[in-house]
Amino acid sequence: MPDPMFKGVFPALVTPFRDGEVDEKAFVALVERQIAGGVHGLVAVGTTGESATLRHDEHREVTELCVKTAAGRVPVIAGTGSNCTEEAIELTQHAKAIGADAALIVTPYYNRPSQEGMYAHYAAIAEAVQLPILVYNVPSRTGVDISNDTLARLSKLPNIVGVKDATGDLGRASQQRLACGEGWTMLSGDDPSALGYMAHGGHGCISVTANVAPEQVSAFYNDALNGQWQGALYGQDRLIRLHKALFTDASPSPTKFALARLGLCAEDMRLPLVPASEASRKEVLAAMRDAGVI
């Protein structure tokens, strides 16, 4: 079987803020820490990067800073999704222009298009911009679920190369792999179930937890990719509490708390998101200890 275009762990990077603005120095340090921790690539300006509340100029700034800092050492996947097809095309054109390796494009949210509408959305972007595209399916946030049948149709378009699957439906992963064929990149978007996803033929994960524990998460995916399932199970057991703890409040507030605890960035969030609750903080700290982060 041909290798997928992307495999391993790709942290969905947070966007650090200070005094209401993007903290560029902290962001660069976070990227360097991830690369030093052995991650296989980076995702800029996804959900965890608070893309929904970034200004358009900030969105472009953070993506460009990620590409510049990575400097070709690992691939960069740029979040370029929108529920407006024209806007998604513009963001994807920018990602290509500044040298991103691929675009991560979420299914259109709020307007809840049909399967045919979603196909047309992705087909229009793929036709407009010659850049590898990963479809991001996260029904819990968008209100729509792109079907395996629609993904199979999209997989026939030359630059739609794979999926970030945040459904948590593991049986569906095997069905999708068979429907979309060899070479289709399958990345989980759900840290807790990623071990099962890999066993169903997945190639890796776009991970929230890697923000906090890049070395531990990278080791887990290296074991899984190499078929070292006992090592992967050990990693899963060590990380599962942290996977869960980072969603004990609205993401990414628990993740930013963890990074602040490590001295890597401020906890600052963009409204309507607020810092993590006290209960969430206690659980995050306990989980960081379990994972060997502190």
LOVOKOL-734976 format. One line per 5 residues: their letters; for each residue x, y, z of C-alpha. Coordinates in pm, whole numbers. Layout:
<recs>
A = X Y Z | ...
</recs>
This chain:
<recs>
MPDPM = 0 0 0 | 126 352 -74 | 222 566 220 | -31 833 320 | 72 1191 261
FKGVF = 71 1260 636 | 116 1027 932 | 197 1047 1301 | 100 1321 1543 | 20 1678 1440
PALVT = -49 1906 1737 | -344 2139 1686 | -147 2436 1813 | -296 2685 2056 | -273 3052 1966
PFRDG = -121 3230 2268 | -245 3578 2353 | -109 3853 2573 | -289 4181 2642 | -547 4098 2377
EVDEK = -303 4036 2093 | -128 3730 1948 | 188 3657 2147 | 426 3586 1861 | 727 3512 2082
AFVAL = 533 3252 2281 | 394 3097 1962 | 742 3054 1814 | 860 2892 2139 | 563 2653 2134
VERQI = 643 2550 1776 | 1008 2490 1864 | 906 2282 2166 | 681 2065 1952 | 950 2000 1694
AGGVH = 1204 1921 1966 | 946 1683 2117 | 941 1474 1800 | 603 1556 1647 | 552 1462 1284
GLVAV = 394 1790 1175 | 200 2095 1290 | -151 2232 1250 | -193 2609 1272 | -519 2792 1335
GTTGE = -752 2500 1389 | -1025 2483 1651 | -768 2462 1932 | -600 2770 1783 | -922 2967 1846
SATLR = -973 3023 1475 | -1334 3124 1534 | -1230 3440 1722 | -915 3540 1532 | -933 3840 1302
HDEHR = -854 3759 940 | -521 3941 960 | -432 3741 1274 | -534 3415 1106 | -293 3483 821
EVTEL = -22 3608 1058 | -27 3294 1276 | -27 3059 977 | 265 3241 819 | 457 3246 1148
CVKTA = 409 2871 1186 | 540 2801 835 | 833 3038 883 | 930 2889 1219 | 897 2527 1105
AGRVP = 1121 2615 808 | 1058 2283 636 | 1161 2067 934 | 810 1922 960 | 504 1973 739
VIAGT = 254 2244 831 | -118 2197 778 | -304 2528 781 | -660 2559 906 | -846 2739 628
GSNCT = -1208 2639 682 | -1518 2855 669 | -1891 2807 622 | -1853 3049 330 | -1693 2876 31
EEAIE = -1547 3199 -108 | -1378 3277 224 | -1239 2923 252 | -1093 2959 -97 | -925 3289 -1
LTQHA = -774 3142 316 | -655 2834 128 | -498 3051 -143 | -309 3235 129 | -192 2908 285
KAIGA = -54 2794 -50 | 112 3131 -113 | 304 3127 216 | 422 2769 176 | 190 2555 389
DAALI = 201 2187 298 | -175 2128 316 | -504 2282 425 | -739 2151 693 | -1092 2253 599
VTPYY = -1380 2200 839 | -1724 2102 715 | -1942 2414 680 | -2097 2498 1016 | -2424 2666 1113
NRPSQ = -2576 2675 762 | -2580 2291 769 | -2551 2206 397 | -2668 1877 247 | -2424 1605 143
EGMYA = -2437 1746 -210 | -2369 2094 -75 | -2067 1971 119 | -1935 1790 -187 | -1975 2106 -395
HYAAI = -1803 2315 -124 | -1492 2099 -116 | -1487 2046 -492 | -1493 2423 -549 | -1201 2479 -310
AEAVQ = -1002 2192 -464 | -1057 2331 -811 | -958 2684 -709 | -639 2599 -515 | -389 2328 -602
LPILV = -295 2237 -245 | -351 1907 -61 | -674 1927 138 | -783 1734 447 | -1156 1730 521
YNVPS = -1224 1800 889 | -1535 1620 1011 | -1645 1727 1360 | -2025 1696 1384 | -2036 1791 1752
RTGVD = -1924 2141 1660 | -2056 2197 1308 | -2400 2033 1317 | -2328 1834 999 | -2165 1496 942
ISNDT = -2002 1431 607 | -2079 1073 506 | -1834 807 395 | -2011 804 57 | -1941 1176 14
LARLS = -1581 1131 125 | -1542 849 -126 | -1657 1087 -400 | -1419 1356 -278 | -1128 1111 -259
KLPNI = -1139 1088 -638 | -1045 1457 -668 | -668 1481 -707 | -585 1721 -424 | -835 1603 -160
VGVKD = -605 1364 20 | -767 1264 347 | -971 1335 656 | -945 1449 1014 | -1213 1238 1178
ATGDL = -1338 1370 1512 | -1653 1156 1522 | -1511 893 1760 | -1690 627 1550 | -1424 359 1511
GRASQ = -1622 113 1298 | -1674 390 1048 | -1296 424 1009 | -1262 78 856 | -1557 140 624
QRLAC = -1408 472 514 | -1066 320 448 | -1224 61 221 | -1444 319 46 | -1171 579 -15
GEGWT = -896 340 -115 | -521 326 -88 | -338 648 -26 | -628 812 159 | -486 983 469
MLSGD = -682 907 787 | -604 1121 1092 | -804 1102 1412 | -928 1421 1569 | -1011 1255 1899
DPSAL = -717 1184 2131 | -892 935 2365 | -1000 698 2085 | -691 736 1864 | -542 400 1969
GYMAH = -850 225 1834 | -848 448 1527 | -492 343 1449 | -587 -22 1490 | -864 34 1232
GGHGC = -607 153 981 | -565 518 1078 | -236 694 1015 | -216 934 1308 | -390 1216 1489
ISVTA = -435 1591 1494 | -392 1613 1868 | -483 1858 2143 | -286 1667 2408 | 40 1701 2213
NVAPE = 37 2072 2301 | 103 1974 2662 | 298 1648 2626 | 471 1638 2286 | 734 1379 2376
QVSAF = 488 1137 2536 | 234 1170 2255 | 499 1136 1984 | 628 818 2148 | 275 677 2151
YNDAL = 228 738 1777 | 573 604 1690 | 481 280 1869 | 143 260 1697 | 289 330 1352
NGQWQ = 551 61 1407 | 299 -197 1525 | 438 -193 1878 | 95 -230 2033 | 209 -307 2387
GALYG = 409 13 2394 | 117 203 2243 | -118 62 2507 | 122 175 2779 | 123 522 2625
QDRLI = -256 524 2603 | -290 432 2970 | -41 699 3069 | -213 972 2864 | -584 889 2886
RLHKA = -650 1102 3195 | -481 1400 3030 | -678 1346 2707 | -997 1372 2909 | -882 1649 3143
LFTDA = -814 1887 2856 | -1187 1885 2781 | -1315 1938 3135 | -1389 2296 3032 | -1435 2471 2699
SPSPT = -1132 2392 2485 | -864 2520 2471 | -889 2681 2815 | -763 2370 3005 | -478 2333 2754
KFALA = -376 2696 2797 | -386 2650 3173 | -151 2351 3141 | 87 2546 2918 | 80 2841 3157
RLGLC = 161 2602 3442 | 467 2498 3240 | 564 2864 3189 | 511 2852 2813 | 237 3108 2755
AEDMR = -32 3309 2930 | -378 3164 2996 | -542 3450 2804 | -846 3350 2600 | -1064 3535 2351
LPLVP = -1422 3595 2456 | -1664 3421 2461 | -1411 3170 2596 | -1281 3229 2948 | -1003 3071 3158
ASEAS = -1054 2720 3294 | -1258 2663 3608 | -1096 2567 3936 | -1230 2212 3909 | -1083 2180 3561
RKEVL = -745 2311 3678 | -725 2053 3957 | -799 1770 3716 | -550 1898 3459 | -273 1914 3718
AAMRD = -346 1561 3837 | -351 1436 3478 | -22 1612 3398 | 135 1428 3690 | -4 1095 3567
AGVI = 141 1161 3221 | 483 1255 3356 | 463 1613 3235 | 517 1761 3582
</recs>
